[in-house]
Amino acid sequence: MRYLGIDLGDKRTGLALGDDQTRLATPADVIDIPMGLAGGGPLIEAIVRAYDRLIGTATPGELVVGLPLNMDGTESRRSKVVRSFAARVQARIDREVRFQDERLTTAEADWAMAGADLTHRQKKDRRDALAAAAILRDFLSAAPGGSSKQDPLE
């Protein structure tokens, strides 16, 4: 099965592709549309277009959305916003949505770019897609067979 990893952000949303055969996740794209713009509608439509372009409607696929948790593992205020937004995306795509703990994935993305000869702007442009890849990689490695069925959208 193929997966689209999503790192939802207030200003940018990172996307990554992965599959449970290889358990690899690669950064795919960054959508530069604020989540709050026009009630989130433009971002939802951009995610739907990206899903169709990157995975396609004929291929089975699921969405893996990073869930912002507190460092003690409890859900944050932002978790509710992300769950609600993910439900709206799921209604448009009609695919299963899973959640994956996203703690420290942005720090992981920054660490991955630390040695790269990139400008601040280039790092900023790549950070969210790298974080989405980290979220998806964690999801794919979380269960035997690579297809974690944890925390589906209810």
N, C-alpha and C positions, 0 to 999 in steps of 0.2 A: 504494500500500500504506500502511496505517496502522501506527504504531509506538507502543509504550508505553515511554517512557524511565524507567529506574529508577536512583535514587541510593541504594544500600544504606548504611544507617548502623547503628551499634550501638544507638542509641536510637530513631531515626526513619528512615523510608524515604520519599524523595520520588518522586512520579510526575509524568510529563508526557506529553502527547499530541502526535503529529506525523504528517505524511504526506509522501510523496515528491513529490506533485504541487505543493504550495505551498512545501515545504521550511521550513515554520513549525513551531515547537515551543512549546507553551504549558504552563505549570504546571497540573497537574490536581488533585493531592491530596497529603496527607501521611498516612502510616500511622504511628501513634504506638504501635508494638509493638516492643520490643527484639528484635534479630535472634537473640540467644541464648536467648530465652524458650522453654522446653520443647523445646529442640533445634531451634528455628526453625520448627516446625510452624505455630503461630498466624500468624506473619508470612507464610509461604508461602500459607496459606489466604486471608489478607487480600489478597495480591497477585492470586491467582486470581480472587477476587470483584471486585476493581477492574478487572482485565482484562475480565472478562465484562460488567461495567457500562459501562466506558468504550469498549471496542472491539467486544465481542460475539463470539460464536462463529461467526456466519455471515460475518463480514468477515475477509478475509485480514489477518493482522497478524503482527508480529514484536516481540520484546522487545529493547531496547537497554539494556544494563547498564553502568554506569560502572565502569571498571577502575582501581583505585588503583595508579598507577605511581610509582616514585621520580622525582625531578626529572631524573635522567639518562636516563629512559625505560625503565629496567629494571623488572621486576615486583617488587613489594614482598611482604612476608610476607602482608599482607592480600589481595593478588591471588588467592592460592590459596584463601582462605576465600570470597571473592566468586565465583570460578569454581565451586567446589563447591556453594555455595548456589544459584547460577544454574542448575546442572544439575538440582537438585532442583525448582526452579520449572518448568523446561522439561518435566520428567517429568510434572508435573501439568497443564500447559497444552497440551503437545504443539504448540508453535510454535517456530520458529527463534529462537535467542538469539544476539545479536551483542554484542561488547564494544567500548566506546569509552573512550579515555583520559579520565580525569576530573580530571587535574591542573588545579588553580586554578579549578575550577567553583564551589566554595563561596566563594572570594574574589570571583569574578565576581558571584555572587548577592548577597553583602554589598555590593559596589560598586553594584549596581543599586538596592539599597534605601537607599543612603547619604543621598540627598536626600529620601527619603519621610518624611512625618510619621507615623512608626510608633513604637510603644513597643518596648522590648527584647523583650518577649514576642511581639508581633506579628511582628517580624523573625524571631525564632526559629521561629515557627510557619510562616513562608513560605520560609525559607532552603532547605530540602531539596527542595521542589517547584521552586524557581527553579534550583537546581543540576541537578536532573533535566532541566529544559528546556534548560539550557546543554549538557549531555551530548548530548541528542538533537539539538539544533541543530548541534553539531559533527559528529555522525554524518551527518546529512542533507546537510550541505554538503561532506562529505569526498570524494565521488565524483561524476563526471558523471551526470546523471539523478537525483541526490539519493539513490539507494538504494545506500549503501555496503555491500559484501559482505565487509568486512574482519573478520578475527578471529572466525569463527563458533565456537560451542561445539562441541567435538569429542566 
